[in-house]
Amino acid sequence: MTNQQNGVQLRIENMKKKFGSTEVIKGIDLQVDAGEFVAVVGKSGCGKSTLLRLIAGLEEKTEGTIYQNDAPLSKENDDARVMFQEDRLLPWQDVLTNVGFGLQLQNDWQTGAKQLLQEVGLEDHASKWPSLLSGGQKQRVALARALAANPRLLLFDEPLGALDALTRIEMQGLIEEIWKRNQFTALLVTHDVSEAIMLADRIIVISEGTISYDRDVPLPRPRERSHPVFKEIERELYAELLEESHKQQTFAMQS
Ligand SMILES: Nc1ncnc2c1ncn2[C@@H]1O[C@H](COP(=O)(O)OP(=O)(O)OP(=O)(O)O)[C@@H](O)[C@H]1O
């Protein structure tokens, strides 16, 4: 089931992106429903972050159109926020101010920022400097800061990539809970196949700048890693990724 009320609908048509003479995105067509959670998987360098940056309006496309709720996007996407692998917190500001950064034009921004810290379970850390937090806590602050803008689209660019396995699982639970509560549309770039199956309504694989695989995850939430359908999708995804990798190696040896 998807969160339809707050999230935006996306439609990407024939998206292409070149850096110099190298075409990184070679023609992507993708539709994402309002409130849908889509995971983007693929080999390092296949263009996942570039796709996210194009949707965020942080990168200029070479060709194609992105429609958001049927309106073409032409500049920075005000409805979207990106959460990166590195926390990007301001080290000279305390946690509360970091979260309230986007709220500071509002009179009572401290109350709003405290509520967001509560949402991510860090209400007792408001006056700390970021340097005193663990990696997982810093990512919780980064998530609260992203939520401050009440985004209708959250773009997660491998945000849990630097965390230890247990913290990562905890953060997956938090992201799922917050997505359900806030009802935004979500795109998650991840290298972790089980993370994709745990969180996404749908998984796409990007290979050589195009979508090579696209399937729904028909599992109830919260999900069990031991569920036979979970295992089946896991096997399918690894097979797809290995096949793509094999094709690329063969191509590299022939050329
Ligand atoms: N600003 C840029 N200028 C030139 N080349 C770029 C730029 N940004 C990305 N690229 C190239 O585009 C390709 C795709 O990069 P991108 O970061 O989208 O890949 P990715 O799939 O997210 O990789 P990873 O999983 O390692 O983060 C890479 O070959 C990268 O070197």
The ligand as an SDF file (V2000), in Angstrom:
LIG
                    3D

 31 33  0  0  0  0  0  0  0  0999 V2000
   29.9040   15.8090  -12.2780 N   0  0  0  0  0  0  0  0  0  0  0  0
   30.3820   14.7740  -12.9700 C   0  0  0  0  0  0  0  0  0  0  0  0
   31.2890   14.9690  -13.9410 N   0  0  0  0  0  0  0  0  0  0  0  0
   31.7670   13.9350  -14.6690 C   0  0  0  0  0  0  0  0  0  0  0  0
   31.4130   12.6520  -14.4870 N   0  0  0  0  0  0  0  0  0  0  0  0
   30.5180   12.4010  -13.5230 C   0  0  0  0  0  0  0  0  0  0  0  0
   29.9590   13.4290  -12.7080 C   0  0  0  0  0  0  0  0  0  0  0  0
   29.0760   12.8780  -11.8360 N   0  0  0  0  0  0  0  0  0  0  0  0
   29.1110   11.5460  -12.0890 C   0  0  0  0  0  0  0  0  0  0  0  0
   29.9520   11.2630  -13.0940 N   0  0  0  0  0  0  0  0  0  0  0  0
   30.2280    9.9260  -13.6590 C   0  0  0  0  0  0  0  0  0  0  0  0
   28.9890    9.3380  -13.9880 O   0  0  0  0  0  0  0  0  0  0  0  0
   29.0000    7.9490  -13.7070 C   0  0  0  0  0  0  0  0  0  0  0  0
   27.8140    7.6230  -12.8010 C   0  0  0  0  0  0  0  0  0  0  0  0
   28.0320    8.2290  -11.5390 O   0  0  0  0  0  0  0  0  0  0  0  0
   26.9960    8.0490  -10.3550 P   0  0  0  0  0  0  0  0  0  0  0  0
   27.5690    8.7380   -9.1660 O   0  0  0  0  0  0  0  0  0  0  0  0
   25.6560    8.4380  -10.8080 O   0  0  0  0  0  0  0  0  0  0  0  0
   27.0340    6.4820  -10.1610 O   0  0  0  0  0  0  0  0  0  0  0  0
   26.4250    5.5740   -9.0150 P   0  0  0  0  0  0  0  0  0  0  0  0
   25.7100    4.4690   -9.6660 O   0  0  0  0  0  0  0  0  0  0  0  0
   25.6670    6.4160   -8.0520 O   0  0  0  0  0  0  0  0  0  0  0  0
   27.7610    5.0470   -8.3260 O   0  0  0  0  0  0  0  0  0  0  0  0
   28.0550    4.6370   -6.8010 P   0  0  0  0  0  0  0  0  0  0  0  0
   27.1630    3.4670   -6.5190 O   0  0  0  0  0  0  0  0  0  0  0  0
   29.5010    4.2600   -6.8060 O   0  0  0  0  0  0  0  0  0  0  0  0
   27.7510    5.8240   -5.9360 O   0  0  0  0  0  0  0  0  0  0  0  0
   30.3650    7.6480  -13.0910 C   0  0  0  0  0  0  0  0  0  0  0  0
   31.1830    7.1180  -14.0950 O   0  0  0  0  0  0  0  0  0  0  0  0
   30.8560    8.9860  -12.6440 C   0  0  0  0  0  0  0  0  0  0  0  0
   32.2520    9.0470  -12.6640 O   0  0  0  0  0  0  0  0  0  0  0  0
  1  2  1  0
  2  3  1  0
  2  7  2  0
  3  4  2  0
  4  5  1  0
  5  6  2  0
  6  7  1  0
  6 10  1  0
  7  8  1  0
  8  9  2  0
  9 10  1  0
 10 11  1  0
 11 12  1  0
 11 30  1  0
 12 13  1  0
 13 14  1  0
 13 28  1  0
 14 15  1  0
 15 16  1  0
 16 17  2  0
 16 18  1  0
 16 19  1  0
 19 20  1  0
 20 21  2  0
 20 22  1  0
 20 23  1  0
 23 24  1  0
 24 25  2  0
 24 26  1  0
 24 27  1  0
 28 29  1  0
 28 30  1  0
 30 31  1  0
M  END
$$$$
